[in-house]
Amino acid sequence: MTMLFQPLDSDGHKRSELYHAARLSMLQCRVLTRFDRVEEAADKVQAAAELFAEAARPVGSTQTLGM
């Protein structure tokens, strides 16, 4: 009987390495996606803060708040 694939070693070490590499890759993708969401939310917060500062500024004032 011929084997199409080489068997994994008996203790499952190669299988474990493949699993952990795949898991790490998946987690890295999730972290990058989460960072993108956080960055987008931070941009929205900053834009809202600038609008609030503009609305709260007295009508005749030309002073900036450092934003």
C-alpha positions as MATLAB code, in Angstrom:
seq = 'MTMLFQPLDSDGHKRSELYHAARLSMLQCRVLTRFDRVEEAADKVQAAAELFAEAARPVGSTQTLGM';
ca = [
       0.000    0.000    0.000;
       1.480    3.351   -1.003;
       1.008    6.427    1.136;
       0.089    9.718   -0.476;
       1.303   11.804    2.457;
       3.950   11.264    5.069;
       2.431   10.529    8.449;
       2.856   12.967   11.304;
       5.198   11.910   14.044;
       3.591    9.896   16.812;
       3.542   12.665   19.413;
       1.686   15.125   17.178;
       4.459   17.723   17.292;
       4.176   18.692   13.608;
       0.389   18.862   13.861;
       0.735   21.128   16.889;
       3.170   23.426   15.074;
       0.817   23.746   12.106;
      -2.148   24.443   14.379;
      -0.293   27.107   16.361;
       1.053   28.799   13.221;
      -2.450   28.960   11.736;
      -3.892   30.217   15.016;
      -1.215   32.915   15.327;
      -1.857   34.074   11.767;
      -5.598   34.301   12.439;
      -5.048   36.253   15.663;
      -2.691   38.687   13.936;
      -5.363   39.411   11.318;
      -7.926   40.020   14.065;
      -5.588   42.387   15.932;
      -4.879   44.397   12.777;
      -8.603   44.658   12.063;
      -9.235   45.798   15.630;
      -6.472   48.433   15.374;
      -8.079   49.758   12.188;
     -11.419   50.085   13.990;
      -9.810   51.845   16.960;
      -7.992   54.274   14.679;
     -11.220   55.054   12.819;
     -13.074   55.626   16.106;
     -10.290   57.914   17.363;
     -10.551   59.988   14.182;
     -14.312   60.334   14.704;
     -13.821   61.394   18.328;
     -11.244   63.992   17.335;
     -13.537   65.390   14.632;
     -16.425   65.583   17.123;
     -14.195   67.331   19.677;
     -13.172   69.904   17.075;
     -16.823   70.545   16.199;
     -17.690   70.885   19.877;
     -14.820   73.312   20.466;
     -15.931   75.359   17.464;
     -19.534   75.442   18.703;
     -18.507   76.354   22.263;
     -16.259   79.228   21.163;
     -17.776   82.702   21.644;
     -19.042   84.322   18.445;
     -16.464   87.110   18.181;
     -13.486   85.053   19.382;
     -10.599   84.241   17.054;
      -8.583   82.352   19.661;
      -7.768   78.725   18.812;
      -7.762   75.926   21.356;
      -4.629   74.235   20.059;
      -6.333   71.564   17.982;
];
